[in-house]
Amino acid sequence: MNYSSYEASLLSTPYSKQDAYRSLSIPVYNTAAFEFETAADMEAAFCGHNQEHVYSRITNPTVQYFEDRVKAITGAPEATALNSGMAAICNTILLLAYNGANIVTTRHLFGNTFSFLANTLKPYGVEVRFCDVTDVEDVNRNIDQNTCAVFLEIISNPQMEVADLKALSRITREKNVPLIADTTIIPFSVFRAADFGVNIEIVSSTKYVSGGATSLGGLIIDHDNFDWHHTPKLKDWAEQFGNAAFRVKLRKEIHRNLGAYMTPQTAYMQSLGLETLNLRYEKQSSSCCKLAAKLQELPQIESVNYPGLKDNPYYDISKEQFGLNPGAMLTFDMASKKESFDLIDRVKLIRRATNLFDNKSLIIHPATTIFGTFSPAQRDEMNISDKTIRLSVGLEEVEDLFEDIQQAIG
Ligand SMILES: *Cc1c(COP(=O)(O)O)cnc(C)c1O
């Protein structure tokens, strides 16, 4: 059944098997292994002749239910739940990369993603090509026959850069390279990644999905819109499985070998988080947009960076892709690092913590925290200024948040 609302399709997602006690809420199947009647049944399950669960590193009914709900919302044929956003990124890249391959991306990335690509992968012979993903020609120039992926964030954290995904996907499709997007900053209930040509979508479900920052999690969503025949590591799989090559290899090999599957407790909490995702996002993103405009009026704030502001260089492309309220994260610059620190020290309602899209508003100084271990030269290259403050807007009223920042400026 196709419902018009996010909530109806989500809340009506059936369990793959009815619980013995007809529990209305999905039970948390807190078990490492599943038992069988006969050796033949075990053979059938282990060899994949049926869908029975065998071991919770591979599949688990509670986690599968969470994945089914994500599939119901996104319309994607496969969603795989991992135990963090970073695990989702590592699983995806390790599936595609090989000695001699290159990845075309940007320096404007989440800190650990940058470090994974630039440091962790390097000794394995994977080259990372940093370019300007807002310049389609620059991306085009950097792609060659060994490019295994183009990777970017839909709104980079914390630079707030927005690439034109449709334009990029025209290039990647032409060159037979998968377009992989980290969509954490806008929930998949609002941003329909496949409509903009994204092939593999990655989400840190720690953020909006978990709802109240209860748990870490990650998702790999396969939109079934890429022909893997030209992808070196998937050629043989594509012969056998067609467009499903990526997700079959992920399920049958990569995710079980890396051992970072989501736990049942987390899947339970994040399933609940999904139920209120849209409600929370509507309020948080509209508050963020209003607050961004109000902060522009304060003379002590040098500049406010939010793609929903009319004078933002990415306003038009952001509106086309994400609507009028593009997310619940903004950054603003004070006159100096000292003034940024002073403001952060004085806020009373807003909490000093990392993380994004908690129900509580969170404030952080990216240069000295998330990017604290990078050299000043690296920070410059990544456009991380020590005047910048990042704010994640929660469920509090805009007036209260604005007053808090005003009193903190003094
Ligand atoms: C937080 C975040 C990640 C990493 O997710 P974890 O769940 O913390 O591992 C990746 N990308 C973006 C854009 C993020 O904000």
The ligand as a MOL file (V3000), in Angstrom:
LIG
                    3D

  0  0  0     0  0            999 V3000
M  V30 BEGIN CTAB
M  V30 COUNTS 15 15 0 0 0
M  V30 BEGIN ATOM
M  V30 1 C 28.4730 12.5950 12.6430 0
M  V30 2 C 28.7430 12.4920 11.2160 0
M  V30 3 C 29.3820 11.3650 10.6840 0
M  V30 4 C 29.8740 10.2180 11.5330 0
M  V30 5 O 28.8280 9.5450 12.1540 0
M  V30 6 P 29.0080 8.7190 13.5240 0
M  V30 7 O 27.6640 8.1390 13.7460 0
M  V30 8 O 29.4510 9.7060 14.5710 0
M  V30 9 O 30.0630 7.6920 13.2740 0
M  V30 10 C 29.5730 11.3210 9.3170 0
M  V30 11 N 29.1710 12.3250 8.5110 0
M  V30 12 C 28.5570 13.4230 8.9870 0
M  V30 13 C 28.1210 14.4920 8.0360 0
M  V30 14 C 28.3220 13.5530 10.3520 0
M  V30 15 O 27.7340 14.6550 10.8260 0
M  V30 END ATOM
M  V30 BEGIN BOND
M  V30 1 1 1 2
M  V30 2 1 2 3
M  V30 3 2 2 14
M  V30 4 1 3 4
M  V30 5 2 3 10
M  V30 6 1 4 5
M  V30 7 1 5 6
M  V30 8 2 6 7
M  V30 9 1 6 8
M  V30 10 1 6 9
M  V30 11 1 10 11
M  V30 12 2 11 12
M  V30 13 1 12 13
M  V30 14 1 12 14
M  V30 15 1 14 15
M  V30 END BOND
M  V30 END CTAB
M  END
